[in-house]
Amino acid sequence: MNITTEFEKRWQSLDDNIKTWWDGDFSRANEKEIRNDPKGTLLYLPHPYSTAGGSESAFPEMYGWDTYFINLALLEHGRFDLVRNHIVNHLFMIEKHGMVLNGNRDYYLTRSQTPLLAEGIWRYHQKHPDKDLLCMAFPLLKKEYNNYWLAEHHQTPTGLATNRDLGDPNWRPELAAEAEITDFTPCFDGDVRQCNPVATNCALIQYANNIAKIAGELGWPEQAQEWQKEAQKRTELVQKYCWDEEQGFFFDYHFIRQERLPYWSVLGFWPMWVNIATPAQAEKMMQNLEKFNQPHGLTSTAEQYASPHPEYEWVQFNYPAGWPPMHVMPVEGLITYGYEKQAKEVCHKLLNLMLDLYDKTGKLWEKYNVVKGDLDLPKERYASEPMHGFISASVVILGRLLLK
């Protein structure tokens, strides 16, 4: 890998531009905006927030999943005020709705997204100590974990969680449930409600560990120990049901058929991100990195799988698409286990592609063809959208993992 001075200059120039985008990417959902909302579906939030698409037109709401990555980038740019506002907005959602919503629209009241709030709060506190916020967050995080993620509709016979939606008015139940974890994907055989996803359960392990850290920081060692045990219990179940020793990788588990699913997903690297893979498992997983590692980044799946959804010939989370935010967890996991060289190579390839296409189009894009190095992807519900939000955040995060 040859990281040239020219590459560093190009990345730094884009990073500097992104710093100037944040304030323009923010929106509000107060009484005035709700009254004037053309859709009539906007839900109130107390503070301004960065929308998923930013000042691009795509996805003009505050999303749960996207905001985690946005917050990481804002922390790198020293915008602690904006990160705190985001966190308070999500805590407000838990207090009012019982969960961090998929987004602040009334048609998202039936589901959440992959639970990353606790990790985001802990990273904020590490960069900008704020015990008042920890005190505010602690009971609400416990509420979301216990009352939503451990609620009956998420429970399965294995003891691991599944993903479910509670009545989306627009989508079939299995599609709405899938939207709680990724965009549409072949990886769950068409119905995630019958599966224990690796990513969801790894996120819940991280969630419990972060509640434990917050309890420890606030001087409550007994509660910290209780939440550490909760994280360890789920860790043992992920190891039992999702690890395939012969293939050397973590796979989603189909609890109805009582078997691991055969689909190779980049989300299978999340156990390295949450540091629950053993060193021997990590070594085997690294031998499988090349299944995803293409000339311009990591593909969402190791090969192109057929769509399990009859009305969609193509699913978004599939080969050859690479989503920039989906690189963050694998790259951080590789670094945690000492595979820094491979992690940096992945960052370098994706950022090179993003910079090249930014120079050509003046835009950052939601997803890329990381095999061919362009934007040519089969269209499913919509084509790849120009975006700021968690896409520009990925430039900030991955660039620092590579260069700093």
C-alpha positions in Angstrom: 0.0 0.0 0.0 1.4 3.4 -1.0 -0.3 6.3 0.8 0.9 9.3 -1.2 1.2 12.9 -0.1 -1.3 13.7 -2.9 -3.8 11.2 -1.4 -3.5 12.8 2.0 -4.0 16.3 0.5 -7.1 15.2 -1.3 -8.6 13.5 1.7 -7.7 16.5 3.9 -9.4 18.9 1.5 -12.6 16.8 1.5 -12.5 16.5 5.3 -12.2 20.3 5.5 -15.2 20.7 3.2 -17.2 18.3 5.3 -16.5 20.4 8.4 -18.3 23.3 6.6 -21.3 21.1 5.7 -22.5 20.2 9.2 -24.4 23.4 10.0 -26.1 23.3 6.6 -27.0 19.6 7.1 -29.0 20.4 10.2 -32.8 20.5 10.4 -35.4 20.9 13.1 -38.7 19.2 14.1 -40.3 21.8 16.3 -43.8 23.1 16.2 -43.2 25.3 13.2 -41.6 22.5 11.1 -44.3 20.0 12.1 -47.0 22.4 11.1 -45.4 23.0 7.8 -44.3 19.5 7.0 -45.7 18.6 3.5 -45.9 14.9 4.4 -47.7 15.6 7.7 -45.7 12.8 9.3 -42.8 14.6 11.2 -42.4 13.8 14.9 -41.2 16.4 17.4 -37.6 16.5 18.6 -36.3 19.1 21.1 -33.0 19.8 19.3 -31.7 20.4 15.8 -30.3 17.3 14.1 -28.3 16.2 11.1 -30.6 14.5 8.6 -29.5 11.3 7.0 -29.0 12.9 3.6 -27.8 16.2 5.0 -28.2 19.2 2.7 -28.7 16.7 -0.2 -32.4 16.0 -0.6 -32.3 12.3 0.4 -33.8 11.1 3.7 -34.6 14.4 5.4 -35.2 12.9 8.8 -33.1 12.0 11.9 -32.3 8.3 11.8 -31.1 6.0 14.6 -28.4 4.0 12.7 -27.1 6.9 10.6 -26.8 9.3 13.5 -24.2 7.0 15.3 -21.8 7.4 12.4 -22.6 11.1 12.1 -21.8 11.6 15.8 -18.4 9.8 15.4 -17.5 12.3 12.7 -18.8 15.3 14.7 -16.6 14.2 17.6 -13.5 14.2 15.3 -14.5 17.7 14.2 -14.9 18.9 17.8 -18.7 19.5 17.5 -19.6 18.2 20.9 -22.6 20.5 21.2 -24.2 18.9 18.1 -23.4 15.4 19.3 -25.0 16.1 22.7 -28.1 17.4 21.0 -28.4 14.2 18.9 -28.0 12.1 22.0 -30.7 14.0 23.9 -33.0 13.7 20.9 -32.6 9.9 21.0 -33.1 9.8 24.7 -36.2 11.8 24.2 -37.4 9.2 21.8 -36.9 6.4 24.4 -38.7 8.4 27.0 -41.7 9.1 24.7 -41.8 6.1 22.4 -39.9 3.5 24.3 -37.1 3.2 21.8 -34.8 5.1 19.4 -37.0 5.2 16.3 -35.9 4.1 12.9 -36.5 7.8 12.1 -38.6 10.7 13.4 -41.7 10.0 11.2 -45.0 8.6 12.4 -44.6 5.6 10.0 -41.5 4.6 11.9 -43.2 4.3 15.2 -43.3 0.5 14.8 -39.6 -0.2 14.9 -36.1 0.8 15.9 -32.8 0.3 14.2 -29.6 -1.5 15.2 -29.0 -0.2 18.8 -25.9 1.9 18.8 -26.9 4.7 21.1 -25.1 3.4 24.2 -21.8 3.0 22.3 -22.2 6.6 20.9 -22.8 8.0 24.4 -19.7 6.3 25.8 -17.6 7.5 22.9 -18.9 11.0 23.4 -18.1 10.9 27.2 -14.6 9.6 26.4 -13.9 12.6 24.2 -15.9 15.2 26.2 -16.6 14.0 29.8 -20.2 14.7 30.7 -21.5 12.9 33.8 -24.7 14.8 33.8 -25.5 13.3 30.4 -24.6 9.8 31.7 -27.0 10.3 34.6 -29.7 11.3 32.2 -29.0 8.4 29.9 -28.5 5.5 32.3 -32.2 4.8 33.2 -33.4 5.4 29.7 -30.8 3.0 28.2 -31.9 0.4 30.6 -35.5 1.1 29.6 -34.8 0.6 25.9 -32.7 -2.5 26.4 -35.1 -4.3 28.8 -38.5 -3.1 27.5 -37.9 -3.0 23.8 -34.9 -5.2 22.9 -35.8 -7.8 25.5 -39.5 -7.5 24.8 -41.4 -10.6 23.7 -41.4 -9.7 20.0 -37.6 -9.7 19.9 -37.2 -12.9 21.9 -36.5 -16.4 20.4 -36.0 -19.9 21.8 -32.2 -19.6 21.6 -32.1 -16.6 24.0 -30.7 -14.4 21.2 -32.7 -11.5 19.7 -34.4 -11.3 16.4 -35.7 -8.3 14.5 -39.4 -7.5 14.2 -41.7 -4.6 13.3 -44.9 -3.9 15.2 -47.1 -2.9 12.3 -45.6 -0.8 9.5 -48.6 0.4 7.4 -46.6 0.4 4.1 -44.5 -2.8 4.0 -45.1 -6.5 4.5 -44.1 -7.5 8.0 -40.9 -9.4 6.9 -39.6 -6.5 4.9 -40.4 -4.0 7.7 -38.5 -6.2 10.1 -35.5 -6.3 7.8 -35.5 -2.5 7.8 -34.7 -2.7 11.6 -31.2 -4.1 10.8 -30.1 -3.3 7.2 -31.7 -2.4 4.0 -33.2 -5.3 2.0 -30.8 -8.2 1.9 -30.8 -11.9 0.8 -29.0 -12.9 4.0 -32.0 -13.9 6.1 -33.7 -16.2 3.5 -36.5 -13.6 3.2 -37.6 -13.4 6.8 -35.3 -12.0 9.5 -38.1 -12.8 12.1 -37.0 -16.4 12.0 -33.3 -15.5 12.5 -30.8 -14.4 15.1 -28.7 -11.8 13.3 -25.1 -11.6 14.3 -25.1 -7.8 14.0 -28.2 -7.2 16.2 -26.9 -9.5 18.9 -23.3 -8.0 18.8 -24.8 -4.5 19.1 -26.8 -5.7 22.2 -23.6 -7.1 23.7 -21.9 -3.7 23.1 -25.1 -2.0 24.5 -24.9 -4.0 27.8 -21.1 -3.5 28.1 -21.6 0.2 27.7 -24.4 0.4 30.3 -21.9 -1.4 32.6 -19.2 1.2 31.8 -21.6 4.0 32.5 -22.6 2.4 35.8 -19.0 2.1 36.8 -18.3 5.7 35.8 -21.2 6.8 38.0 -19.9 4.8 41.0 -22.4 1.9 40.9 -20.2 -1.2 40.8 -23.0 -3.7 41.5 -25.0 -2.5 38.5 -21.9 -2.5 36.4 -21.3 -6.2 37.4 -24.9 -7.1 36.6 -24.6 -5.6 33.1 -21.3 -7.3 32.4 -22.9 -10.6 33.2 -25.7 -9.8 30.7 -23.2 -9.0 28.0 -21.3 -12.3 28.8 -24.4 -14.4 28.7 -25.3 -13.1 25.2 -21.6 -13.5 24.1 -21.8 -17.2 25.0 -25.0 -17.6 22.9 -23.5 -15.9 19.9 -20.5 -18.2 20.1 -22.8 -21.2 20.4 -25.2 -20.5 17.6 -23.4 -18.2 15.2 -19.8 -19.4 15.0 -18.9 -22.0 12.4 -15.6 -23.6 13.3 -15.2 -25.4 10.0 -15.7 -22.3 7.9 -14.1 -19.9 10.3 -16.7 -17.2 10.4 -19.8 -16.0 12.2 -23.2 -16.6 10.4 -26.8 -15.6 11.2 -28.7 -18.4 12.8 -32.1 -19.7 11.6 -33.8 -20.7 14.9 -36.8 -22.3 13.2 -34.7 -24.7 11.1 -32.0 -24.8 13.9 -29.1 -24.2 11.5 -26.7 -21.4 10.6 -27.6 -19.7 7.3 -25.1 -20.0 4.5 -24.8 -16.4 3.5 -21.4 -14.6 3.9 -22.2 -11.1 5.1 -19.7 -8.4 6.0 -21.7 -8.0 9.3 -20.1 -11.3 10.3 -17.1 -9.3 11.3 -19.0 -7.5 14.1 -17.8 -10.0 16.7 -14.3 -8.6 16.1 -15.7 -5.1 16.5 -17.2 -5.9 19.9 -14.1 -7.9 20.8 -15.9 -11.2 21.5 -14.0 -13.3 18.9 -11.2 -15.3 20.3 -7.7 -14.7 18.8 -7.9 -18.1 17.1 -11.3 -17.2 15.6 -10.0 -13.8 14.5 -7.2 -15.5 12.7 -9.6 -17.8 10.8 -11.9 -14.8 10.0 -8.9 -13.0 8.5 -8.4 -15.9 6.1 -11.9 -15.1 4.8 -11.5 -11.4 4.5 -10.6 -11.8 0.8 -14.1 -13.1 0.1 -15.2 -9.5 0.6 -12.1 -7.5 -0.1 -12.4 -6.2 -3.6 -10.3 -3.6 -5.6 -12.2 -0.7 -4.1 -13.4 -1.9 -0.7 -15.5 -4.5 1.1 -18.7 -5.9 -0.6 -21.8 -6.3 1.5 -21.8 -10.0 0.8 -19.2 -12.3 -0.5 -21.1 -13.1 -3.7 -24.3 -12.1 -5.4 -27.2 -13.9 -3.8 -30.6 -14.2 -5.4 -33.3 -11.9 -3.9 -35.7 -13.8 -1.6 -38.3 -11.0 -2.1 -40.5 -11.8 -5.1 -41.2 -8.1 -6.0 -37.5 -7.2 -5.9 -35.1 -8.7 -8.4 -32.3 -7.0 -6.6 -31.6 -6.3 -2.9 -29.5 -3.4 -1.8 -27.3 -5.1 0.8 -25.6 -7.5 -1.6 -22.6 -8.0 -3.9 -21.1 -5.9 -5.5 -22.4 -3.0 -3.4 -20.1 -1.5 -0.7 -21.7 0.9 1.8 -19.1 3.2 3.4 -20.5 3.0 7.0 -20.5 -0.8 6.8 -16.7 -0.5 6.5 -16.3 1.2 9.9 -17.0 -1.8 12.2 -14.9 -4.4 10.3 -12.0 -1.9 10.1 -12.1 -1.1 13.8 -12.4 -4.8 14.5 -9.3 -5.6 12.5 -7.4 -2.9 14.3 -8.5 -4.2 17.7 -7.0 -7.7 16.9 -3.8 -6.3 15.5 -4.5 -6.5 11.8 -3.8 -2.8 11.2 -2.1 -3.3 7.9 -5.1 -5.0 6.4 -7.5 -2.5 8.0 -5.6 0.4 6.4 -5.6 -1.2 3.0 -9.3 -1.5 3.1 -9.7 2.2 4.1 -7.3 3.3 1.4 -9.1 1.5 -1.4 -12.6 2.7 -0.4 -11.4 6.3 0.2 -9.6 6.4 -3.1 -12.8 5.4 -4.9 -14.9 7.9 -2.9 -12.4 10.7 -3.7 -12.2 9.9 -7.4 -16.0 9.9 -7.8 -16.3 13.0 -5.7 -13.8 14.7 -8.1 -15.9 13.6 -11.1 -19.4 14.2 -9.7 -19.0 16.7 -6.9 -21.0 14.3 -4.7 -20.6 11.5 -2.1 -22.9 8.5 -2.7 -24.9 6.2 -0.5 -23.2 3.0 -1.9 -20.6 2.2 -4.5 -19.8 -0.7 -6.8 -16.5 -1.6 -5.1 -15.7 -4.4 -7.6 -15.7 -2.2 -10.7 -15.0 1.1 -9.0 -18.1 3.1 -10.1 -21.7 3.8 -9.3 -23.2 1.1 -11.6 -25.4 -0.9 -9.3 -28.6 -2.8 -10.1 -31.5 -0.6 -9.0 -33.9 -2.0 -6.3 -36.2 0.4 -4.6 -34.1 3.4 -5.7 -30.7 4.1 -7.2 -27.7 5.1 -5.2 -28.4 8.5 -3.8 -26.1 11.5 -3.3 -25.7 11.9 0.4 -23.9 13.7 3.2 -24.9 12.3 6.7 -23.3 8.9 7.5 -21.6 8.8 4.1 -19.6 12.0 4.7 -19.1 10.8 8.2 -17.4 7.6 6.8 -14.9 9.8 5.0 -14.0 11.5 8.3 -13.8 8.3 10.3 -12.0 6.0 7.9 -9.6 8.7 6.9 -8.5 9.1 10.4 -8.2 5.4 11.0 -6.0 5.3 7.9 -3.9 8.4 8.4 -3.8 9.3 12.0 
